[in-house]
Amino acid sequence: MLVELAAATLLSLYRMFTAYIISLFIALFTGIAMARNKYVEAILLPVLDILQSIPILGFFPLFLVIFIGLLGPSIGGEVSAILLIVTSLVWNMIFGVYASIKSLDPSFLTMSKIYKLPLPLRLSLIYIPAARPSILSNSIISWAGGWFFLTSAEVISMGSQTYKLIGLGSFILDASDRGDLASLTAGVIVLILVIIVSYLLVWNPSVIKYTEVNILPAVSTFYNLIERIIAIIWRYIVWGSLKIWLAARKPSFILLPVMILLYSPAIKISPLAIYGFSQILGRGLIYLNYFISNVWITLLRVYLVLGVSALVTIPLAYSSSRSRKTGYIACIAGELLSSIPAIVWWPLLLPLAFRTPWLVMFFVYIQGSLWYIYFNVMIFGLQYVKKDLFELADIYGVRGFIFFKSIFLPAILPSLATGLLSASGGAWNASIAAEYIFIGNRIIDLGGVGSVIDKLANQGDATGVLWTAIYMSLIIVAINKIVWSRLFKRVGSRYVVE
């Protein structure tokens, strides 16, 4: 068991860090391109708004066809797992980079034009340093999201097709299915240790070093060593990309990829592909009624969970603002709980699962949404609040409910609104793990959109999964535009302290 557990842990860590590196490069280049080019911004912003709303199961049909179909179960399964984790990591990192570059001091860009800095130097000297604090801060939330959906990425199942990879999430799930309590306990303990160590040694010290956050517990020695190694590698990457950039200025180099694309048979669309696409479009209306009859259940659960999450977060944030020790304990507990994979909670709470499944369902929902609010308020809200407000309140003896209502709550409202928006998407995605679960020989089906997608996936109906995920994404985008955008405007105009 120990050898199997060690191998599973290393493979899960490998997938997580590989997915993070891929997400980092996607976030940097997509976020910078959106911030610096209005045409790219106009095209990608609505596209990303939809993509970030698609639950992880919604990507299964695409990955099954493209990667497992072309590369085989072994290589294709591994590539699919890593890219599925990317879909849980990348979105808030992209928007973090985009917001950082958008708010960059224009004088830096003016100087880069005056001195005609080539793109690799603009990236390494201006854009990436400007985006670094935002990337690292968002990495804490992204890292938790990756672990939360780890099991879904390691066990890719669509009908009779199941591709199970060796990993920590699948190890815990298998132990639960076998009723092997010793293996289940060992797997959960190792998972908790890996999560805590990764935050203490890597993510927390990086955030503390490059932001004003001082509420996170951290050990900086190991991170400083990693940073020195990365600095050496980064130097070679910059010089290498500069050489490639200079070579790319030659006309022959520019024409080469264009010629390859023009004569590549991969871009030719066959009549069979057109027919298949038309069939998929035609079946979309069949799933619309099924979606409409279930969406209201999930909608009610999502917004109930958001309310509960806000009610949990605000008192914790208030206590942390008054006590550094409380903040340390709250942050490390949040980092740990937010990273435990969603599907693991069902076997962990097995005694409750059959008696009161709705209670476990809401717990999984809260696990998928609470932490977006929690970290936005605890990391961004508390740390970037004007400290003068708290000092003046202490001097003039403003305490209790008046302090909470008139100073503390307005100060954290912008970060609370941002957290609620992210948590909304997280709760919709968590419905996949919360509303339908197969434990042993028993199925727990609590209805809702998440349950619909799960059942369609179990039936092997890839088209149904795709259409339901699309409808779900459109609902989320519509709510974002109608509700959340107006909330942001109101909060931004009334509660931002200058």
HELIX and SHEET records of a PDB file:
HELIX    1   1 LEU A    2  ARG A   36  1                                  35    
HELIX    2   2 LYS A   38  LEU A   51  1                                  14    
HELIX    3   3 ILE A   56  PHE A   59  5                                   4    
HELIX    4   4 PHE A   60  PHE A   63  1                                   4    
HELIX    5   5 LEU A   64  ILE A   68  3                                   5    
HELIX    6   6 GLY A   69  LYS A  102  1                                  34    
HELIX    7   7 PRO A  106  ILE A  114  1                                   9    
HELIX    8   8 LEU A  119  ARG A  122  1                                   4    
HELIX    9   9 LEU A  123  TYR A  127  3                                   5    
HELIX   10  10 ILE A  128  PHE A  148  1                                  21    
HELIX   11  11 LEU A  150  GLU A  154  1                                   5    
HELIX   12  12 LEU A  168  ARG A  178  1                                  11    
HELIX   13  13 LEU A  181  SER A  198  1                                  18    
HELIX   14  14 TYR A  199  TRP A  203  3                                   5    
HELIX   15  15 ASN A  204  TYR A  210  1                                   7    
HELIX   16  16 SER A  220  ALA A  248  1                                  29    
HELIX   17  17 PRO A  251  LEU A  262  1                                  12    
HELIX   18  18 PRO A  265  ILE A  267  5                                   3    
HELIX   19  19 PRO A  271  GLY A  282  1                                  12    
HELIX   20  20 GLY A  284  ARG A  322  1                                  39    
HELIX   21  21 ARG A  324  SER A  339  1                                  16    
HELIX   22  22 ALA A  342  VAL A  344  5                                   3    
HELIX   23  23 TRP A  345  LEU A  348  1                                   4    
HELIX   24  24 LEU A  350  ALA A  353  1                                   4    
HELIX   25  25 PRO A  357  PHE A  375  1                                  19    
HELIX   26  26 ASN A  376  GLY A  381  3                                   6    
HELIX   27  27 LEU A  382  TYR A  384  1                                   3    
HELIX   28  28 LYS A  387  ILE A  395  1                                   9    
HELIX   29  29 GLY A  400  PHE A  403  1                                   4    
HELIX   30  30 PHE A  404  PHE A  408  3                                   5    
HELIX   31  31 LEU A  409  ALA A  434  1                                  26    
HELIX   32  32 VAL A  449  ASN A  458  1                                  10    
HELIX   33  33 ALA A  462  ILE A  479  1                                  18    
HELIX   34  34 ASN A  480  TRP A  484  3                                   5    
HELIX   35  35 SER A  485  ARG A  494  1                                  10    
SHEET    1   A 2 VAL A 155  MET A 158  0                                        
SHEET    2   A 2 GLN A 161  LYS A 164 -1                                        
SHEET    1   B 2 TYR A 436  ILE A 439  0                                        
SHEET    2   B 2 ARG A 442  ASP A 445 -1                                        
END                                                                             
